[in-house]
Amino acid sequence: MLMLRETKPLFDGPNWDFASLRRVYEAVEDIALNELGLDVYPNQIEVITAEQMLDAYASIGLPLMYRHWSFGKRFAHHEMLYRRGLQGLAYEIVINSNPCIAYVMEENSMTMQTLVIAHAAFGHNHFFKNNYLFRQWTDAEGILDYLAFARDYVAKCEERYGLEAVERVLDAAHALKDHGVNRYAHRSKPNLRDEEKRQEERRAHAERTFNDLWRTVPKPKSAEEDETARERRRTEERRQLGLPEENILYFIEKRGPKLENWQRELLRIVRNVAQYFYPQKQTQLMNEGCATFVHYEIMHRLHEKGLVTEGAMLEFLHSHSSVVFQPGFDDPRFSGLNPYALGFEMMQDVKRICTEPTEEDKEWFPDIAGNGDPMGTLRQAWANYRDESFVLQFLSPRIMRKFRLFQITDDSDEPTMRVAAIHDDLGYRKVRSALSRQYDLARREPDIQVADVDLAGDRHLVLSHAVFDGVLLEEKTTRQVLRHASMLWGYPVQLLEIDAATDEVLRTHEVSPPDED
């Protein structure tokens, strides 16, 4: 079939203006919504300078953020690398909000502006709006209002209690933020109206009542209380406290004996920001793969319609090829699998399986092979999978061969490493299973929970680390983080590293609050 081409491209040359950005956005939007069937939040495109992009890097990509010295340190680090030519800047940053905010660099050429609008404003935007993890854990409607509340609240605390006191709490909360998210139980999302109402109720309660922490003062134990009764009492206390508790910051915020109300609110702010990023840690492969696939499809369809020139396509392909480049395992540049490369190739492969399946594809993917609906299949995958399950479900033998994937067994008790599986008929399923486990957040981050505490006794806080495959925590870092936890708790904190298979205590760490060391 002869492809009809438009007579006039959307732009000609590298320079851009806002009128050309508008034309490009409308053309990209038409393809994204009407041809690819994407479902997106309304877009807000903002053009920023290199320095503003560095500032966005420093504040972890959020448009509003409270002040903290670590953000300034991060800004200085990235600025130094950028000025020396040792690091480039991202072409864009996109915010999971409604409206979806996409920052584009003013230094970008018109071709790159087209690419990043397709990539961020439609690829990432669709993924944010539709993936089940983001729908469950984040509130795109209220995140900007909540960040404004957090920024203003921290500023008021600094003014009232002093910069040093606020930084001390934030430093400790930041050290524990990876252990300040709810991984399983679903709790309410941060909402500005609810936060303001809760603040008002807390102030009213403080006016009506005295602090009742006196109830936690140790009481003399009855001499007649035997060991069985004490254990029964402790078991009932642990049940009432909801132990074990996965969210360490949440437990300290709610139960910390010495924390003041403003300090509890700071912990809550850090927890909510960490929770906002929780889905992104589990979907980097899919999120970047989705955005890269979308911009690739849109750019090619624009070219087929004559809306971008041959020169623009060459510039686009050069940039795209750099983004999805995957060094070999024996290449000095190798640092693991490039999520852009693997994600994009897997989604291209799903498209091929849906339209031109081989006999191998029909055996491995009977539900989607030859269904003739690649975009419908991908939209369903983008909505219902995370990295771990996506790899386990859709990684094909063809991709394993293309990336030359193989599995290594590295046993510390053995003198050599062993190749356990390669990309052949016997190894495909082993390789796929092993790779999916590498994207399992539960295996990448240590499983540390609040195990026990005696609020009516010495208030000693006990944490437990479930050790898998003999991998213990690094001693120095562990003590530094425990020091922060002890500072917030106000009493000694003990961490037990327990073998998940045998329940044997492998190592014990204990730290007291700084003023008691």
N, C-alpha and C positions, 0 to 999 in steps of 0.2 A: 504494500500500500504506500502511495506517495505521501510523504509528510508535508503538509502545507506550513509555510514559515511566514511569520510576520515580517513586514518590510523594514521596520524600524526597531533597533534594540532599545532596551530601557536606558542604557547609558553607553557612552563611548569614551574610553580613557579612564585613568585612575582617580581623577578628582571627583568629589561628591559635593552635593549641596542638599538642603532639606527637601527640596522639590523632588530630586531624584530618589532620595530615601523613601519618600511617600510612594512614588511609582513602584519602586522595587517591593516595598512592603505589601502593597495591594496585589501585585502579581504573585508574590510568594504565598500570601494568604489564600488566594483563589485556588492555587494548586493544593496547598496543605488541607484546606477544609473540603473542597469539592472533589478532588481527585484521590487524595490519600485518606480522606475520612477522619482527620484528626479532630479532637475535641479539646479546646484550649481555653484558658482564662483570657480575659481581655489583656492586651499587651500595652506596656508603657516602655517605649524605647528612649533611653537617655544616652547622649553622647558625652563622654568624659575624656579628660586628659590623661597622660601617662602618670602624673603625680596622683591624680584621683584614683586611678587604677591601683597604684601602690597602696594608697590609703585603704581601698577596699580589701586588698590582700591582708593588711594588718588587722582589720576588724572582722576577720574570717568571712568576708564576702557579704556582710549584712549592711544595709543602708543606714541603720541606726544602731548605735551600740554605746554602752556605758564606758567610762574611761577606766583604763588600767594600764600600768606601766609596760606590761608584756606586749600590748599592741604597738606601742611606740618602738620597742625593741625590734619587733618583727618588721615594722616599717623601715627602720634604719638598715636592717639586714638586707631586705629585698632591694632597697634603693641603691645600696652599695654595689650589689651584684649587677643591677641593671645599668648603672652609670659606667661600670667597668666593662660592659659588654659580655658578662659571664652568664647572664640570664635574660631571656626575653620576657615579655608580658603576655598574658592571655589576651586573645582577641576580644573576649567578652566575659562577662559574669552575669549569671541569671539568678533571680531571687524567687524562691517558692512562695509566692504571695498572690493575692487577688486584689488589684490587677498584678499580673506577672511583670516584674521589672527586669528589663534586659539592658545592661550597660555595654555600650560599644565604644571602642577607642576612636578618637578623632583622627589618629594617625593611620587608620585602616584605609586601604584603597576602596574604590566603589565595589570591586569584585568581592573583597573581603567583607564589606558591610552586607552584601547580599548573602554571602555564606553564613555569617554569624546570625543574621536575622532568621534564616531558615533553621540553623542549628539550635539557637537558644530560644527565640521567641515562639518557635513552633515545635521543635523536637523535644527539648527539655520541658517546655510548658505542658505539652500533652502528657508526658510521663509523670510530671508532678501532679497533674489533675486527676489522672486515672489509675496510677498504681496503688494497690491496696494498702501498702505500708504507709504511704504519704496520706492517704485518705483516713487511715486509722489513727495515726500518731501526730499529724500536724494540722494546724488550723490556718489555711492560707488567707481566710477572711480577716483574722484578728492578729496575725503575727506582727504587722507593722505598728499597730496601736500598742501591743504589748511591749515591743522594743522601746517605744517612746516612753511608756510608763517606767520600764526598767532603767533607762538612761536618767530620767528625772529623779527617780527614787534614789539611785546611787549618788547622784549629785547632792541631794538633800542630806543624805547620811554623811557625806564628806563634810558638808558645811556644819552639821550639828555635832558629829562625833569625832571629826578629825580625819584627815587623809590617811594617816598611818593606821588607824584602827580599822578603817574600811578596807584598805589594801591587805591587811593581815587576814581578814576573813575571806576576801576574794582569792588571795593566793592559795589558801587552804582548800577552798571550794573548787578552784580550777584544778588543783592536784588530784581531786577525787571525782571530777566531772564524768569520767568514763564509767564510774561506778555510781552515777547519779541518775540513771535512766531506768524506766520500767520496761523490761524486756518481754514480759508475758501479760500480767494483769493490766487491763486497760483503765487508766485513770483519766479524769477530765483534762481537756486541752486548755492551755492558758487563754484566758479571755479578759480583755481590759475591763469590761463592765463587771464581771465577777470579781476581778482583783480589787477594784475600787470598793465594791460592796463589802468584800471580806476585810479590807483595811478599816472601813468604817465600823464594822461589827467588832473588830479587835480593839479599836480605840474605846468603844462604848463599854466593852467587857472589862477593860483595864480600869476604867473609871468606877465601875460598880463593884469590883472585887479586888481582893488582895492576891498577890502571887501565892499560889498554893503549893510551891515546891517544898514547903516544910514537911509535906506528907512523905517525901522521899528521904528524910533524915533517918539514919539507921536507928532501929529500935532494938532494945535488948532482947535476945532470943530466950525463949523459955528453956529452962534447964531440962524440962521434961520432953522437949521436942526431939524425937529420935531421928535417925538418919532417913527412915522411910517417910516420915512426915515432911522433913525438909525437902526431900526429892519431889514429893507430891506437890508441895508448895511451889517449888521452882518450875516444875512442869506446867502448872497452871499459870504462872507468871509468863512463861515463854509463849503459851497459847494466847494469852491476852495481848501480848505485844506483837503477835503475828510473826514470830520467829520460826524458821530463818527468813530474813528479809534481804532480797537481792539488791535493793536500792539503798546503798549505805548513806548517801547524802539525805535522802528522805527520812531515814530513821533518826539520824543525828538532828535534823531540823525539827522533827516532832518530839524527840525524847531527850535531847541534849540538856543536862541538868543546869548548866551555867549560861546558856545562850539567852541573850535578850531578844525581844521581839524583832528589832530591826536586823539583827544578825540572822535570825531565822528567815526573814524575808529575802536577804541577800542569797542565802543558800537556795531558796526556792527559785530565784531568778536564774541562777547558774544552772539549776536542774532543768528548768524549762527550756533554756537555750540549748543545753546538751540534748534534750529530748527531741528538739526540732531537727537536729542533725542525725539522729539515730537511724532514720530510714536511708539516708544518703550513704551511710557506712555499709549498708547491706545491698546497695543497688548501683554501685559505681559502674560495673561492667554493663549492666542493662541500660542505665541512664545515658551513659556516654555512647553506647552502641546504638541506642534509639535515636539520639540527636544526630549522630554521624550518618546513620542510614537515611534519616529524613533529609538532611542537607544534601546528601549525594543524589537522592531521588529528585529533589526539587531543582537542583542546579541542572541536572540532565534534562529535565522536562522543560525548563526555561530555554535551554539551548536548542532543544528540538523544535520549539515554537519560534525560534529566531529572536528571542528576547534578550539573549546575551551573545556576545561576539565570540569568534574563535579564540581571540587573544585572551578574553576573560576566562574562557574555559581552560586554557593552558595554565593561566595563573591559579585558577581554582584547583586543577588536578595536581599541580606542584605542591600546593599547601595541603591538600587532602592526603596525598601520598606520604608527606612528612608526618602527618598526624597518625596515620595507621601503620607506620613502619614498625616492624617487629624484628629486633636483632636476634640472631641465633644464640643458643645457650653458650656457645664458645666464643661469642663476640665480646670484646672488652666493654661494649656499651650495654650489654645485657643486664637488666635489673629486675627480671621477672616478666610476666606476660603483660603486654600493653593492653589496658582495658578497652581503649579505642579500637585497637586492631582486632582483638578476639571478639568483642561485642559486635563490631561492624561485620566481620566475616561470618559470624554465626547467623546474623539476621539476613545477610545476603544469601546464605545457604538455605535458610528457611524459605525464602522467596523462590529459590531454585527447586527445592523439594516440592513446593506447592504447584509449580508450573511445569517442570521438566524432570520428574523423578526417575531415578534408576531403579533397577531391581533391588539393589542394596537399600536404597531409601525406602522402598515399599516394605521391606522386611523390618527395618528399624523404626519407621514412622508410619505405620499403616493408617493412622487417624488423619494425617494431613497430606500424605503423599498424593499429588495429583488432584488436590481439591479445587484448584483454580482460583483460590482466594488468598493470595499471600498477605495482603494488607489486613484482611480480617483476622487471619491467623496471628500476625504480629501484634495487632492491637489487643487481641485476647491475651497473648503472652506478656505484653507490657503491663497489662492491668493485673495479672494474677500470679506473677512469679517474682522472686528475688534472685540474686546472682547464683546462689547455691542451687536452688531448684531449677533455674533456667538452664544451667550447664548440665545438670543431671538429666533433664528432659530432652534438650535439643542439641547437645553436642554430638555431631555425626562423625562416623568414621572418616569421611572425606576431610573434615576440618582437622581431625587428629593427624591424618597423613600430611596435610598441608603444613601444619605447624610442627610436625615431627615430634609429637608429644610422647614422652615415656615416663615411667614411674621409677623412682629410686627408693630403695629401702636403706636407711642409714641407722643401724643399730649400734649404740655406743659400746655394747659388749662384743661386737665383731670387729676384726682388724680392718676390714674393707667394706666399701659400699657395694650394694648389689642392685642390678637392674631387674626390677620385679615384673615389669610389663612394658611392652613397646606397642607401636601402632600396627598391630596385626590382628588377625581374627581371634586369637587367644587373649589378646591384651586390651582390646577396645573398651570393654566394660570396666575393667580394673582401672584403666587410665581415666576414664570419664568419672568414675566414683571418687578416685583420689583427687582429681582436680576440683570437683564440686566441694569436697571437704575443705579445700583451701579457702573457699569463699564463705565458709560457715563462720559467722561472727563468734559463735560460742567456742570455737576452737582457736580463733585468732586472739581473743581477749581472755584473760584469766577469770575464772569463775570464783569470785570472792563475795561472801555474804556475811551478814551479821548473824552469828550463831547463838550468842548468849550474852546476857547482861543481868546483873542483880541490882536493880534500882533501889531496893530496900537495904542493900548491904554496902559493899565497897565500891559499887558502880563501875567495876572493871568491865570494859567492853571487849568481847571476844569475837574476832572475825575468823572465818575459815576459808581456805583456798583449796578447791578440789583439784588435785594434781592428776593430769592425764599423761600417760607415756613417760612418766618420770621427769617432766619438765617443771623445775622449780623456779620461783621468782628470783630476780637478780637482787642480791643482798643489799647493796648500797641504795638503790632506788626504792626498794621496799621500805627501808627504815626512814627515808626522807618523806615518803607519802604517809607512813604511819605517824610521823611526827606532826604532820598537818592534821590528820584525823584526831590525834590526841589533843591538839590545841583546841579544836572545835568541841570535842567531847568534854574536856576539862578534867579528865581522869585517865589513868593508864589504859592503853589499848594493846591487846595481844592478838597476834595473827598465827593461826595454826595451819600449816601446810599438810594436808591429809591426802593420802593416796586414795583416789576415787574407787579403785578396785578392791582394796583390802581394808580401808579405814585406818590404816596405820599412820600415826603422826610422824612425818618425815623431818620436819623442822619447825621451830617455834621462834617467833619474833615478838619482842615486847618493847614498847616505848611509852615513856611518861610525858606529861605536858612539859613544855620548854622550861617553865619556872621551877620544875621539880627535878630537872636533870642535874 
